Amino acid sequence: MLETQQQEEKGLATTVISYGDLQDKAVLITGGGSGIGAALVEGFAQQGARVAFIDVAEESSRDLVRRVADSAEHAPIYLNCDLSKVAETQGAVEEVAARLGGLSILVNNAAWDDRHQFEAVTEEYWDASQAINLKHVFFAAQAAARHLRQAGGGSIINFSSISFVRNMSEMPAYTTAKAAIIGLTKSLAGKLGPDNIRVNAVMPGMIVTERQKRLWLTDEKIAAMQNAQCLKRVLVADDLVGPCLFLASSASAAITAQTIVVDGGVL
């Protein structure tokens, strides 16, 4: 299996910029227990932010809290929540705001990139996929908006994917949701802009995580994507930290309704 450790050792996926305005900011990250989400939890915590994250994976989430707490100024807060259920999502946002004393940044990262065949998709599967990949993005933003207004403004960052642009055939329910997130991002930016709330999207390419390697990615698939990229290296979860910190900080104060593609130059 291709190794990503070499990239990390070379510092290629290490966040080195410090955004002073993120110090003590209240941040909520969905799907923060592993993979990209865990990298975001750690990245924001290392900026001195007060971070809470939502996930259903209890063990890995508890381990992440312990690991980050050893080096961060503020230990992360973990909430177990089924984001496919609107009431639970809204309740989790309210709990986070209460425990952090407000909310300034929401990162809608949680997703279910399950592979599935067009012929095998049922109504139940379709609805479950949309609930996990799309519905919670709207309702988490809806619940968070009041708190961002009270903070005088803030940033919402939604995760899309290049999969829908590349005509990938093995995940039609997922790619539908990821395409819809771009439209939702622009609509929310128009609605919330007058309240000084910026809404942007991040569109990752092939990010090689342990889950991806375990379930779907082979050496051949990774090599083929590297060949298609302008940057000839494996992309890892830490490659998403810098773009999200930028979109959350005042460095991007005039940027909203936009999508940042982080794919090594495939599109």
Sequence and secondary structure as in RCSB ss.txt:
>XXXX:A:sequence
MLETQQQEEKGLATTVISYGDLQDKAVLITGGGSGIGAALVEGFAQQGARVAFIDVAEESSRDLVRRVADSAEHA
PIYLNCDLSKVAETQGAVEEVAARLGGLSILVNNAAWDDRHQFEAVTEEYWDASQAINLKHVFFAAQAAARHLRQ
AGGGSIINFSSISFVRNMSEMPAYTTAKAAIIGLTKSLAGKLGPDNIRVNAVMPGMIVTERQKRLWLTDEKIAAM
QNAQCLKRVLVADDLVGPCLFLASSASAAITAQTIVVDGGVL
>XXXX:A:secstr
   SHHHHHTTTT      GGGTT EEEEET SSHHHHHHHHHHHHTT EEEEEES HHHHHHHHHHHHTTSSS 
 EEEE  TTSHHHHHHHHHHHHHHHTS  EEEE         GGG  HHHHHHHHIIIIIHHHHHHHHHHHHHHH
TT EEEEEE  GGGTTT SS HHHHHHHHHHHHHHHHHHHHHGGGTEEEEEEEE  B  HHHHHHT  HHHHHHH
HHHSSS S B GGGGHHHHHHHHSGGGTT  S EEEESSS  
